[in-house]
Every structure is written in structure tokens, then in C-alpha cells.
Amino acid sequence: MMVYFMPYYKSIKSLQTIILTLLIAFAPIAVAASSAIHIKSAELLAAEDSYALSTDFDIVLSPAIEDALNKGVPLTFLIEFQLSAPRKYWFDDEIITQSQYLTLSYHALSRQYLVNRNGRQQSFASIQQAKEEISNIKFWSVVDKKLLKKGDVYLAAIKVRLDQTKLPKPVQVEAIGSDDWNIASERYRWTPVFAF
């Protein structure tokens, strides 16, 4: 009985080896094809009457998203910041929540990538330069010093995502359930140290 199944066992084992090899070979392609945002660092720096957020993150756009951008689809990213005071037996006390929009678009006539932040527009020759500009936020005033109490511990969090509601309506329909268009970072959390 064992002799009868041995040729089938060897062929199944060979098939498993081939499938595993193909999965390993094509895994980097699948990862490279998807879009993602990864927050590398974030900190709160003291200004005159407030604390300002500085953060660095990476944006990876899939070929499909880059193609849509180059065909005139603007990409609006939402940056959400939250500061809260943790409570032991209750929900955290939300001190402040701030948000900021950044828009990346392509102007076909000038062949320039445009970054619009707080009503200020900058142009760049390459998509890489534009993404680098978006990925570095410096001195965004987010917390008034009057809201903070000496001796309290605070938790800060930041998240960056593509705001699909700002996409053109036909693209919004395509974006529903699409991994390419679901671009969001994990929530980056840290415990800031405030000087009083």
C-alpha cells in the first residue's frame, strides 16, 4: 500500500517546492507594487507660546497611483496630530487634535509636480523631489503651552493618510476596496517631554 502512494507523494512534494519558490520570487514584486506611508520620526519642539511638530515620513506610491497622478488626479494627504493625557481608570483626556492637508498634483503643461500646503504652492521637476517636500514637516504649531499642566504625562500621536474623499468622484469609485488607493501610515505614538 505504501509503495502505491510513494510516486504521488514525491510529485506533491515537488509541486509544493515549486509553489514555494514562486511565492518567494514574486513576493518583492507584490510588496513593491503597493502604496504605503511609513513615519520615521516625530517630535514636539518648544516655540514662543506653543509646541511645534516636526516629523519625517516616507511615501511609496504604486505605479497605478503614479500613473493616475501623471494623468491629472491630485492626491490630498491628511496629517492628523493628537495630544492626550492618559487616565488610569477612564478614557484618555484629549488635550488637542490638529489636522493639516497637503496636496500633490501634476501640471502637464509645465511638466512640474505641485505641492500645496496651507495655501502655499511649490513646484518641483520630479515626483521624488515633491514627495521629499511633503514628507518633511517642520515647525507646525500644534499645542498652545497654556493647555499643558506641569507634572502631567502626555501621549502624542500622528497619522498620515490619503484622503479618498478628496479624489475625483470616478476615482473614488475605483478606490473603494483597492489596496493601491488605501494609503495610510500606522499611528505613530510617543511620550513628549515638555519643559516648563
Order of alpha helices (4+ residues) and beta strands (2+ residues): alpha-beta-beta-alpha-beta-beta-beta-beta-alpha-beta-beta-alpha-beta
